[in-house]
Amino acid sequence: MSDASLGLRHRIINAAMRTVYFGRVRVLDLSQESNSSPTRRPRLIIASHRNGAIDGHQVLAAFPRAQFLVSIQLIRHWFLRLFIAGIPVVRPKDVDRYGLDPASVASPVDAGLNHLRRGGDLGIFPEASSEWGHRPQPYKSGAARIVCTLIDEGTEVEVIPVGLFYSTPDRFRSRAEVVRGPAITLPSRDGRDRREWEAAIASAMESALDAVSVNCPDEATFARIETEALGRARRNPGRGASYAQAFLDLQRAGNATSGKDDAGAQTGAGRCADSDGAENSRPTSANTASPPRTYPLIRALGFALMWLFAPVLVAAGFAGSRADGRNTVTFFRLLAGFAAVMVWVPALIVAAVFWPAVIGAGVLSGIIGWLLLGMRRIRL
């Protein structure tokens, strides 16, 4: 199979892992374009980086065949390679850490170019590392270099910005949404030298990615918008309610009113668009955003109903407690949970031969608990 497409095994495993942990990952398409274009071009997908290595799983919900540039440390071990695949990125410090031959290390830019030349979808996180913060980290220039090289060669490439949203990055069954923005209109060269043109391309890509990502001026604004967006999504539990859309609406409204004069600021009101496009006056004072209810007893009941899978939950919980940051908790949990599943599920299959009623009841109870934890009105 061509490496221009992510393999079926990895797509299935990744889909199963993100579905078990988050439930349905919603894809919000803002591109207003048909996905069935008769002229299929290679696509460069630039995504925000919010929640560690798990971010790639979310992008795959919108682009299931995409390959990624991934740190070599994520694919060196056989266990990680079971559910992580991609084009390895080797940093100078990795050469020393793993004793690699520098001559054998391919440039990640060259590797990405070769993948796109074969017509594949390539996913890149321009921030290079993840952080749960109020705005993106500084973007690297590799994506712009790739685009300029392809255009110089006469290869048409589509660049798509993707924002990733988690209502709570370290919570089992939290909301996870993917926002696909419109394809970026790339500046033409117009006689500029390569460096100037590359900077213009990079600027266009950064602006497009900022527009579909978490990009707040400070932590206080991020916390307020986060709370209010979740409140909107929970007050409208139908399938049309979107946490990401509410967040972006509130973020745009805040940016639009940030330059208002003092009189406007004193009113504490701003204009913002609801998810259906209608504008309404919304209070922007931090005092108007009350924390949503957490329903701890219902969550406790949901976990209790999953008693049959207690070893998996315990392993995942312990691993999450060892994470080095909030943005890596989910990945640590998935690693440990996946390992526990590989041991515990075969044991349950054997046990089902001797106690089918008990195991069957436990599986049914676990499904009910999982669904309870994912109810829209209690889901954070």
C-alpha atoms as one frame of an Amber mdcrd trajectory, in Angstrom:
protein
   0.000   0.000   0.000   1.277   3.482  -0.842   2.489   5.522   2.081   0.505
   8.460   0.673  -2.342   7.215   2.860  -2.525   6.201   6.497  -2.981   2.444
   6.803  -6.351   0.880   7.577  -5.152  -0.680  10.842  -4.058   2.651  12.259
  -7.262   4.349  11.109  -9.392   1.736  12.869  -7.366   1.815  16.101  -7.277
   5.604  16.203 -11.019   5.844  15.571 -11.725   3.302  18.327  -9.499   5.081
  20.861 -10.916   8.557  20.312 -14.493   7.216  20.274 -14.104   5.313  23.543
 -12.467   8.270  25.268 -14.442  11.196  23.847 -17.489   9.715  22.153 -18.491
  11.280  18.859 -15.888  13.815  17.745 -17.807  16.507  15.942 -16.350  17.998
  12.751 -17.486  21.556  12.086 -16.843  22.415   8.440 -16.614  26.149   7.800
 -15.199  25.739   4.311 -18.593  25.769   2.523 -16.955  23.671  -0.152 -17.815
  20.260  -1.553 -15.539  17.501  -0.303 -16.058  15.609  -3.554 -14.119  17.910
  -5.874 -13.400  16.280  -9.261  -9.827  17.624  -9.174  -8.128  15.945  -6.223
  -5.103  17.918  -5.092  -2.642  17.119  -2.315  -3.705  18.787   0.910  -1.517
  20.307   3.592  -3.457  20.337   6.856  -2.148  22.812   9.430  -3.679  22.195
  12.855  -3.607  23.800  16.261  -1.796  21.796  18.931  -3.689  21.716  22.226
  -3.641  18.289  23.799  -0.434  16.390  23.158  -0.103  13.475  20.773  -3.861
  12.828  20.964  -4.401  15.850  18.669  -3.536  13.724  15.662  -6.431  11.380
  16.491  -8.845  14.318  16.294  -7.535  15.565  12.951  -8.080  12.061  11.584
 -11.791  12.437  12.368 -11.919  15.022   9.554  -9.110  13.665   7.346  -9.001
   9.905   7.979  -6.213   9.163   5.483  -3.834  11.938   6.490  -0.240  11.235
   7.382   1.577  13.365   9.936   5.042  14.606  10.609   5.644  13.076  14.049
   8.504  13.158  16.508  10.662  10.056  16.154  10.356   9.389  19.891   6.670
   8.555  19.354   7.332   5.735  16.893  10.533   4.131  18.124   8.830   1.607
  20.431   6.788  -1.276  19.005   3.908  -0.575  21.375   3.562   3.050  20.269
   3.748   1.987  16.635   0.563  -0.036  17.126  -1.504   3.148  17.068   0.886
   5.924  15.992   2.218   6.194  12.466   3.692   8.967  10.415   6.715  10.517
   8.804   9.445  10.761  11.459  10.866  14.128  12.412  14.380  13.832  13.813
  15.681  16.836  15.719  19.407  17.391  16.320  19.016  16.323  19.950  17.334
  13.092  18.800  20.441  12.170  16.796  22.516  12.227  19.983  19.794  10.707
  22.194  19.215   7.668  19.985  22.699   7.309  18.488  21.525   7.846  14.913
  23.720   8.326  11.872  23.241  11.974  10.832  23.707  11.034   7.177  20.698
   8.695   7.369  18.337  11.303   8.804  16.008  12.769   6.218  14.868  16.370
   6.442  11.224  16.525   7.635  10.565  19.185   5.006  11.866  16.879   2.262
   9.838  13.975   3.652   6.695  16.110   3.719   7.313  17.280   0.167   7.684
  13.730  -1.109   4.432  12.705   0.567   2.510  15.598  -0.988   4.044  14.954
  -4.403   2.496  11.483  -4.235  -0.915  13.120  -3.761  -1.346  12.465  -0.043
  -2.820  14.508   2.795  -0.119  15.767   5.138  -0.881  16.949   8.661   1.431
  19.431  10.382   1.242  21.109  13.771   3.054  24.405  13.089   3.491  25.063
  16.816   5.716  21.948  16.917   4.717  21.171  20.519   1.423  21.300  22.385
   0.402  23.537  25.240  -2.946  24.092  26.957  -2.901  27.878  26.865  -4.981
  30.889  25.874  -3.323  31.353  22.489  -1.097  29.454  20.032   2.614  29.140
  20.580   4.925  30.687  17.964   4.511  28.995  14.596   7.439  27.367  12.821
   8.191  28.103   9.159   8.420  24.555   7.784   4.871  24.508   6.383   5.460
  27.717   4.415   8.693  26.324   2.960   6.858  23.204   1.830   4.130  25.234
   0.116   6.569  27.576  -1.654   8.625  24.657  -2.948   5.576  22.870  -4.328
   4.258  25.997  -6.054   7.687  26.644  -7.578   7.598  23.092  -8.963   4.162
  23.677 -10.476   2.369  21.363  -8.022  -1.013  22.647  -6.884  -1.556  22.185
  -3.151  -4.538  22.994  -0.960  -3.752  24.352   2.507  -6.487  23.823   5.100
  -6.439  25.300   8.626  -7.876  23.105  11.385  -8.709  24.189  14.922  -8.978
  21.650  17.745 -11.304  22.249  20.691 -11.644  20.348  23.957 -14.048  21.482
  26.638 -11.728  19.857  29.191  -8.428  18.372  27.960  -7.923  15.949  30.857
 -11.462  14.644  31.419 -12.855  11.301  30.262 -15.814  11.816  27.882 -15.254
  15.571  27.531 -16.337  17.346  24.364 -13.882  17.246  21.450 -14.516  19.081
  18.204 -12.578  19.712  15.007 -13.079  22.951  13.078 -12.160  22.788   9.409
 -11.616  26.242   7.977 -11.777  27.344   4.339  -8.816  26.598   2.109  -6.275
  29.396   2.407  -5.842  31.840  -0.465  -2.076  31.812  -0.901  -0.281  35.021
  -1.910   1.291  34.884  -5.356   4.978  35.566  -5.721   4.620  38.743  -7.832
   8.349  39.095  -8.377   9.263  38.890  -4.689  12.385  37.083  -3.612  11.971
  33.678  -1.988  12.364  34.847   1.601   9.813  37.658   1.279   7.330  35.407
  -0.507   7.751  32.659   2.078   7.091  35.194   4.842   3.883  36.305   3.103
   2.713  32.686   2.778   3.530  32.048   6.441   1.599  35.144   7.502  -1.478
  34.055   5.529  -1.326  30.588   7.048  -0.909  31.950  10.588  -3.887  34.307
  10.217  -6.097  31.519   8.842  -5.135  29.122  11.638  -5.629  31.787  14.311
  -9.147  32.389  12.958 -10.263  28.808  13.669  -8.275  28.200  16.854  -8.201
  29.252  20.485  -6.602  32.691  20.296  -7.480  34.825  23.317  -5.534  37.865
  24.563  -5.058  36.524  28.095  -5.882  33.675  30.476  -8.813  35.514  32.085
 -10.520  36.035  28.723  -9.890  32.410  27.775 -11.409  31.150  31.039 -14.486
  33.353  30.625 -15.085  32.379  26.990 -14.459  28.700  27.779 -17.085  28.746
  30.524 -19.670  30.681  28.526 -19.186  28.548  25.396 -19.727  25.363  27.389
 -22.787  26.914  29.003 -24.268  27.684  25.589 -23.614  24.173  24.338 -25.220
  22.643  27.423 -28.249  24.942  27.327 -28.852  23.756  23.752 -28.289  19.991
  23.945 -29.588  19.228  20.454 -27.319  17.838  17.756 -26.887  21.332  16.295
 -25.216  22.766  19.406 -21.469  23.209  19.024 -19.022  24.126  21.779 -16.374
  25.115  19.209 -18.777  27.343  17.289 -19.881  29.075  20.487 -16.242  29.570
  21.498 -15.293  31.094  18.142 -18.359  33.368  18.151 -17.503  34.676  21.612
 -13.823  35.032  20.726 -14.607  37.034  17.574 -17.056  39.222  19.491 -14.410
  39.925  22.120 -11.833  40.821  19.487 -14.326  43.058  17.696 -15.159  45.005
  20.856 -11.631  45.163  22.296 -10.972  48.438  20.497 -14.186  50.154  21.619
 -13.988  53.381  23.571 -14.359  53.522  27.341 -18.064  54.295  27.138 -18.693
  51.170  25.150 -16.548  49.139  27.501 -18.463  50.373  30.532 -21.697  48.955
  29.165 -20.125  45.502  29.374 -21.981  44.491  26.206 -20.734  43.343  22.827
 -22.158  41.996  19.601 -21.671  38.324  18.896 -23.055  35.805  16.443 -24.967
  32.710  17.515 -24.175  29.435  15.770 -27.049  30.062  13.341 -25.436  33.340
  12.273 -27.870  35.678  14.043 -26.324  38.497  16.013 -27.371  39.202  19.569
 -26.163  41.461  22.305 -24.204  39.398  24.793 -22.743  40.561  28.106 -18.976
  40.285  28.027 -18.300  40.865  31.693 -16.540  37.987  33.391 -19.238  38.084
  36.074 -21.865  36.865  33.582 -20.173  33.510  32.969 -21.114  31.188  35.802
 -19.389  27.788  35.960 -21.590  24.966  34.591 -22.759  22.240  36.932 -20.532
  19.185  37.122 -23.009  16.505  38.355 -20.410  14.525  40.356 -22.921  11.930
  41.588 -24.008  11.083  38.039 -20.390  10.746  36.940 -19.667   8.521  39.931
 -22.631   6.335  38.968 -21.394   6.153  35.370 -17.963   4.919  36.477 -19.546
   2.469  38.955 -21.606   0.943  36.135 -18.341   0.246  34.302 -17.227  -2.125
  37.082 -16.284  -4.894  34.685 -13.601  -2.676  33.155 -12.192  -1.463  36.477
  -8.619  -2.680  35.711  -8.574  -0.616  32.516  -9.936   2.472  34.287  -7.507
   2.123  37.190  -4.518   1.716  34.862  -5.582   4.736  32.821  -6.223   6.831
  35.916  -2.851   6.021  37.434  -1.002   6.813  34.209  -2.838  10.113  33.874
  -1.726  11.096  37.361   1.885  10.683  36.227   1.552  13.064  33.264   3.875
  16.054  33.225   1.222  18.562  32.136  -2.502  18.974  31.651  -2.081  18.669
  27.898  -0.550  15.180  28.186  -2.984  13.562  30.653  -5.265  12.142  27.961
  -2.373  10.647  25.998  -0.950   8.960  29.108  -4.386   7.558  29.930  -4.858
   6.202  26.431  -1.432   4.558  26.469  -2.104   2.755  29.752  -5.718   2.002
  28.906  -4.748   0.495  25.558  -2.130  -1.700  27.240  -4.651  -2.820  29.869
  -7.238  -3.626  27.191  -4.732  -5.902  25.440  -4.554  -7.986  28.634  -8.000
  -7.606  30.174 -10.236  -8.152  27.133  -8.755 -11.600  26.319  -9.241 -12.486
  29.990 -12.900 -11.454  29.764 -13.378 -13.555  26.634 -12.074 -16.610  28.480
 -14.230 -15.779  31.523 -17.312 -15.479  29.307 -17.007 -19.195  28.500 -17.537
 -20.056  32.181 -19.740 -17.181  33.385 -21.554 -15.844  30.314 -24.379 -14.233
  32.297 -22.036 -12.312  34.583 -19.787 -11.099  31.776 -22.770 -10.220  29.594
 -24.345  -8.217  32.397 -21.043  -6.473  33.045 -20.648  -5.502  29.389 -24.203
  -4.152  29.243 -23.694  -2.247  32.479 -20.435  -0.799  31.140 -22.123   0.437
  27.965 -24.844   2.120  30.012 -22.212   3.774  32.215 -20.251   4.979  29.188
 -23.401   6.463  27.647 -24.329   8.104  30.953 -20.937   9.789  31.183 -21.420
  11.157  27.680 -24.858  12.696  28.174 -24.829  16.167  26.658 -26.234  17.936
  29.707 -23.601  16.552  32.083 -20.686  16.438  29.671 -17.868  18.892  30.372
